[in-house]
Amino acid sequence: MRRTEGSITAAGGRMRHPAAAERRRPAAARAPARTAAWAPALLAAWTLILSSCAAPLVLEKSVDPLELLAPGELAYLRMDGATARLLAPALVPAGEGRALSPLLERTSTLALGLGLPTDKGPSFDAAFLGSYPYRSAALALGGNSAWKREALGYYDAKEGLRVALPGPGLVLATTRDLQPLLERAREPGANPLPPRFAAAAGTGLALWVPDPFDRLAEALFGMSMQAPVRGLFLSAREATPGAAPGAAPGAAGSAAGGGAVYEVSVVFLMKDAESAGSYRPLLRLAWYGLSRYLLGEGAGPMLAAKFSLEGETYASAPFELDSGTLAAAVSRLGGFGAGK
């Protein structure tokens, strides 16, 4: 068994879809350039939940937070706690970054399942693993007017965010319905990340986009295409500023802009080696379009990445991005529209 369990009640809510006329535009284009205002709401919920007693659910230590996310998401993002703490100031505005800091200080790993952004903002499920004190959520959140008590957890209607803390080491947050997320916490499913990328995803940041030429292309550019691409994998780990890409962590050097620098690698995973060779020009063009979409005029380092064929993969050599640029790309993909 993956957990021990006491009583957890059920409920939740669903977000309504934008107007039919808006569906003609790419979903990502419809999302407003709003800041990540859910950050202080999540922190407030977590802080209030801290007054608890016994834990009804305890995950096994081997459980990856990605296993708590639903299949079929647009993209999956995983970060260790150290990376989340470094990227948060660049990923969300300063106020939201400060609000999230106490939660992230106790976080060892987090994972997000990103759906198509809506006219109300980002669509996601999130699972935070860490050392969170667990106390009576009913008593604590019941006294906060911003949060409405639901059978499963608590809902902040202003931010469209639902939160639950079903155990001492787990915080769940979603802009959707809590019930499916809690059910997966009770019985974790398959990890959406292909096993070949498990080692690279173990530290730093990992992003997996299944079938990018289908749903991602339609969301970003308003069209999809048939291509034998299983997925796009991006990994990033903190590197010493100025160290040559591919060097061991701790190599000496200094970055021109200072601050945290990440060594980034990208892999297009194809269905087979023949497909990788045949579709190489299309993959390069797709990388150009995605880079421009995510970073605009700041896409230079991504555009300069050198790719090569390796069996069924079309993979980049490591290249560097500073923390602000990396966070901006993640924010744009998820529809968070963070700004400072």
C-alpha positions, 0 to 999 in steps of 0.5 A: 500500500502507498499510504495509511488513511483516515477519513477524507470527505469529498466535494469540489467544483469545476471551472466553466469554459470561455465563450464559444466565440473565444474558442476560435483563438488559441487558448494561450492567447486568450489567457490574460496577462495576470500575475500569479495572485494565487500565491498569497492565497495558497500561502494563507491557506497553508498557514491557517491549516498549520493548527492541526492534530493527527494526519489521515494520509501519509504517502510512501517516501518513494512516491513522486509528486508527478504520480499524483497528477492526472494523465493527459495534461498539456505539460508536467513540471517538476522542481526540487525545493531548492530550485523552487526557492531560487526560481520563485522570485523570478516566476512570480511578482515580488509580493507573491514570492515573499508570500510563498517563501514560508511554504517553499522553505518546507518543500522538498519537491513539487509537481504541477500538471498544466492544462490549457490556460483559460480566460480566468488564468492558469489551469493546474493541479499541484502537489507539494511534498515536504515537512508541513505541520498538520493540524485542524484545517476546519477550525483554522480556515473556518475563521478566515472570510476569504476561504469557503469551507467545502467537503474536501478542503477550502476554496478562495473564490476570488483567486479560483483556488482550492487547497487541501492538506490531507497529511503532514507531508502533502499540500494539494492545490488546484484551480479545478476540482479537488476530488480527483486530486485527492483520489490520486493522493490516496492511490498514486498512478503512473508517472507521466515522465518516461523512465529514460528521463527519471535521472535527469528529472531527479534534481533541478527542474524538469518539464515534460510535454507529451505530444507537443505537435498536437495539443501544445501546437494547437494551444499556442499557434491555433493549429496542430499537425501529425508528427511521430513525436512522443514528447518534448523534455527539458531539464535544468539544473543550477550551474556555477555562473559562467562555467562552460555548459556541461561542466561539473557543478562547482566549476569556476566562472562568472556570468555576465549578468550575475545571479543564478544560472541554469544548465538546460538540455532539451530532447525531442523523443520520437517514435523511432530513430527513422522518424527522428532523422526524417523529421529533423528539419521540422523539429528544428523549426518547431524549436524556433517557433516555441522559443520565440513564443516563450521568450520573444526577443530574449530567445537568443540562447534557446535559438542558438542551442545546437541539436544532434540526432541520437537514436530516437531522439533529437537532443540539444547540447547543454546551454545556459539560461539565467533564472529570470529567463527560465522562469519567464519561459515556464510562466508563459507556457503555464499561462501564469503571466507573471510580471514584476 
